[in-house]
Amino acid sequence: MTTRVGIEVSIALADAVKMANADVIAAYPITPQTHIVEHLAELVANGELDAEYIPVESEHSAMSACVGSASVGARTFTATAGQGLELMHEVLYIPSAMRLPIVMAVANRALSSPLSVWGDHSDMMAVRDTGWIQIVVENGQQAMDNILCAFRIAEDKRVLLPVMVHLDGFNLTHVVEPIVFPEQSDVDKFLPAYNYPLPLNPDRPVAMGDFAPPVIFTEAKWAQEVVLRDSKDIILECWNEFGKTFGRQYFPVERYHSDGAKVLLLTVGSFGETAMVAIDKMRAEGNDVGQIRLRLWRPFPFEELRQAVKDADILIVLDRAISFGGPGGVVASEVKAALYNLDKKPRIVSYVAGLGGRDITVAAFEAIIKNGIEIARTGSENEYEIYGVRG
Amino acid sequence: MTDVKNLIEIRWHGRGGQGAVTSAELLAQAAISEGKYAQAFPSFGPERRGAPVQAFNRVDSQEPVRIRADITEPDIVVVLDPSLLSIVNVTSGLRENGRVIINTRKTAEQIRSEFGINYPLATVNATRIAREQLGVPIVNTTMLGAIIKTTEVVDKESILAPLEKRFGRLGERNIKAMETAYQEVVIEEQ
């Protein structure tokens, strides 16, 4: 029996970590991730989760502690946001290269300055190349489900990579909504006890993260690249298995009325749900528009994206971050690169909106789509458009 | 903002620390326990005790709530603290068929002439009820009774479990306060 409850997304996410029976949590609280780690600390303190909670003094230490605990084979979780993710930045490259399956929730937040505690995707884009598997969720149910999936994917012996689950700060983390909790016994079957193949152990010494001279460094990096790319098959396998067990299936590129649509909007994250309302409205008015939503950011789902846009004439890509002095939208830039060599490809219009917690309303999405169609037809001197900016 | 049927959007006005967020959460939980779809969320950002704050509810009896923007065109406005009426335009964006539910010791006519609110009102002296039942002038749970009676957004029975769960041994007193407001609220014709 599953249970449907009204619960804050952060609390449900922490409960998912409990259901996954994590061994070690090392985290530093930061808005808007705070409720996740507070609830985990509470679960550990109350004896409801038999785990070691390490209250570290910074995010750099949080990730360093996670590297240590994952190295001995402990199921390891952390969470952060914005500046916290940036402070742990240099450590992020370590577990991906050392094949340590840490799971981290990122409550996406803008980066200073000016100071903003509110949400956008600047933090997500800044860690794009750290070698982690990166999954993006759009509502509380997906957050809970994908935390469970993240542990299974990360710990699969064909993968052994860290996984980030991105959820929008505030717009997801601080919202109470209906979430279906799975049965613990089903979770236990889906996510069996973890057995890391090469744990640090004084009786059976192994070396991790060694010094690598030029003669071996390229091979080490290539091996890392191959395993991250190949992880897509295992991610698909996991989502498929999750669908069979729990009745909700996930895809690297999620489609919404996109098949055959001539105009597509691509979104990343929770604002995609608001966009769906705009898509419904515009379709009801006779417009041939559809939507695709990027679920898997790394490894990038090249094939699925190409397949999803094959019939489209226009693709409008929404980013919630700016690549300064460059192409503007990071996602749009990647999408352009992924499609460039195709003979038939849509015209791509890059839009930036929703920075630092600014809402994108249904009406705003309608305007973005309508203006995007116009720009695709007439062309623009701009590398990208920014929606709703004053001055 | 949306043409979706069956969707009710509620905007709460209170002051930081008065429990608008808590009550919005309880209301969402009650709706969800009825099998409905609902959201509750605060005006995002740093918490400021005493400052005017907002909280939001969306309740949809038919389909999942997908809009994740603030509520700027509510169906219902709830005012926990009557002192806000002179400093916040609480009816901003309120829909044509909207309604304002106010904690006040004044009558609807007095409120209307004093603040020029051109919407039907529902009034209840929640501060007095809360003082009597809870011993403190914290009206958030009391106001739930007024909201439920006025809007029928959930059944009164559905709010009992969330109140008990949240307040433990104080649950009973909060339920009593809620029930009293449910009885006492004066609802103007639409």
Interface residues (C-beta under 8 A of the other chain):
Chain A: R4 V5 G6 I7 E8 T31 P32 V117 W118 G119 D168 F170 N171 L172 H174 V175 V176 E177 P178 S270 F271 E273 T274 M276 V277 K281 G357 D359 I360 T361 V362 A363
Chain B: M1 T2 D3 V4 A24 E25 A28 Q29 A30 A31 I32 S33 G35 Y37 A38 Q39 A40 F41 P42 F44 G45 P46 P64 V65 R66 I67 R68 A69 D70 T72 P162
